[in-house]
Amino acid sequence: MARRLPRGQQTREQILATALRLFARKGYAAVSIEEIAQEAGVTKGAVYHWFDDKDDIGRELQHDLYEQLSTASMHAFVPGNDIVENMTRAFDTYLALLDDLDEARFFLRDAWVIPALDEAGRRDHEDAVAMMRDVLARAIDRGELVAFDPDALARVLMGIYTEATLHVLRTGDRFGTEQVVRHLMESLRASARTTTITRGTSQ
């Protein structure tokens, strides 16, 4: 049986869920604190008890959603699989969950271009880069990946993932995007690099 949240916490979650629904339906800019309170069935005072303003709600939603996506992606890692397979599975899982989030997809699509949400998004982004950098560095040490600078590689891959996510949010083309990402990841295998060098030398 699911554990019940304390009443105050239930109110907070209700405000967040209502805000997400309204942001998805009307667009972030068109929604007010008054509308969120009315739709959630709470007072404006209750909203301001938990959040400073609408942007505070937006930042919290953005962070919570990225936490969900990141956790699901990390759970896709299979012990014993090579890094390319694991990272491809993680990205596929990320996009699959994004498909299932419905309302959240519309909010995340808008959140990319809302300056007030940029700071929180950057913090989450930097945390993700640091985590990816550690994973890549270990894979390079094991000889699974081409020996690039792991810091540079982490940032380049995060850029690819970010743009790929935006493309899927805007176009819905998940399958084609997954194919492109998989091809790029396969090119980073140390064995692929060796094969390319061998072919180039033999010509």
N, C-alpha and C positions, 0 to 999 in steps of 0.2 A: 504494500500500500504506500502510495506516495506521501511523503512527509509534508504537512501543511506549513506554509510560510506564516510568520507572525502577521497580524493584521496590517501594521504599518508597511511591512515589506510587500504584502499583497497589493496595497495601494500603489506603491512604487512600480511594481511589475505591470499593474493595470494601466498606469499612465504611459509606460514605455510601449506596451502593446498597442494602445490606442493611437499614440503618436505615430508609430510605424505604419499602422493602417491608413491614417490620414495622409502621411507623407507619400505613401504609395499611390493613393487615390487622387490626390490633388496637386502633388508636387510640394517640395519642402518650403519654398518661398510663400506659398499661398496659405499656409496653416499658421494659426495663432495660438498662443497659450490659452486664450479664452475658449477657443474651439476644442482644444485637447481636453481641457477640464470638463466642458459640457458633455462631450462625447464619452468621456471616461466615467461620468457620473460623480465627479468630485469637485471641490471648490478650487478656485485659483490659488487660495492659500495652501491647500494640500499639495498642489503642483510645485509651488515655490518653496515648500518645506523640503522637498527632495531635490529640486533642481534650480539653478540660478536663473536660467532663461531657456528659450527654445533651443539655442545652440548647445547648451549643456545637455539637453535631452538627446540632441542629434549626435553629439560626441559619444555619449554613453551607448546609444544604439549601435553606432559604428564599431565601437570597441567590442561590444558583446558579440556582434555578428562575426567579426574577424576572429575572435576567440573560438567561436563554434567552428568556423572554417579551418582554422589552423589546427585545432585539436583533432578534427576528423582527418585532416591530411596526414598528421603524424601517426595516427592509428593505422593508416594504410601501409606504413612501412612494414615489410615482412622480414623478420630476422633470417639472415642467410642469403637473401636476394642481393644482387649487386646494386650499386647506387643508382645507375641509370634506370633500371626497372623500378626501383622504389620511388624515385623522384617522379617518374612518369605516372606511376599508380597514384601517388599523392596528388598530383595535379588533376588527374582524371576524377579522383574522389572529390576534390575541391569544386570542380565544375558541376559534378553530379549533385552535390549538396546545394550548390547555388541554384540549380534548376528547381530543387524541391522547396526552396525558401519563399517562392512566390513573391509576396509583398516586399520582402527584404531586397530582392533583386532590383526593384524600381528605386528604392531608397539608396542602395549602394551606387547605382548608376549616376544618380544626382549628386551623391556625396563627393564624388571625385572632383567636382567643379565648384564646390561651396567653400570659399576661403575660410569661413569660421570653423569648419570642421577639419581643416588642413593640418593643424597642429597635432591633434589626437591621431589622425591618420599617419602622420610622419613618425610618431613614436612607435606605433604598431609596425610600421614599415621597417624602422631601424631594428626593432627586436627580431623581426623575421629575417632580415639580412644577417644579423649576428648568428642566429641559429643555423641558417643555411651555410654560412661561412665555416662553421665548426664541422658540419656534416661533410662538406666538400673537402676540407683539409684532411680529414681522416681518410676519405676515399682516395685522395691523391697519394697519401702516404702508403696506402695499401696497393697502389699501382692500378686502380680501377679507372682513373680518369687521366686525361692529358695533364701534365704538370704545369698548369697555369697558376698565376697568383690567385689564391683562394678568395682574397678580398675583392679583387676585380671581377672574378668569375661569379661570386655571389651577387654582386650588384648588377652585373649584366643579366644574369638569369632572373633576378627579381624584376628587372625592367621588362624582360620578355613576358614573364607571368602576369605582370600588371597590365601590359598592353593586350595580352591575350584575353585576360578577364574582361577588360573594357570592350573588346571586340565581341565577345560572347554576349555581354549585357546589352550591347547596342543592336546586334544582328541576330542573336539566337543561334549562330552557327557553331555549335559546340563540337560536332564531329570533325569538321574541317580544321578547327583550331587545335584539337587534340592531335591530329595527324602532323601538323606543322611542328608543334612542341615536341612530339615524340622523335621526329626526324632530327631536330636540332640537338636533343639530348643524346641520341645515338651517336652523333658526330663527335661527342666529347669522350667517348670510350678511348682508353689508351690503345686498345687493340685496333680500333678504326684508324687512329693516327699512324700506327706502325704499318698497317696495310697500305695507306696512302703514300707514305714515304717510300716503301718498298717498290710500289708501282712506279712512282716518279723516278726512282733511281734506275729502274730496269729499262726505261725508255731511252 
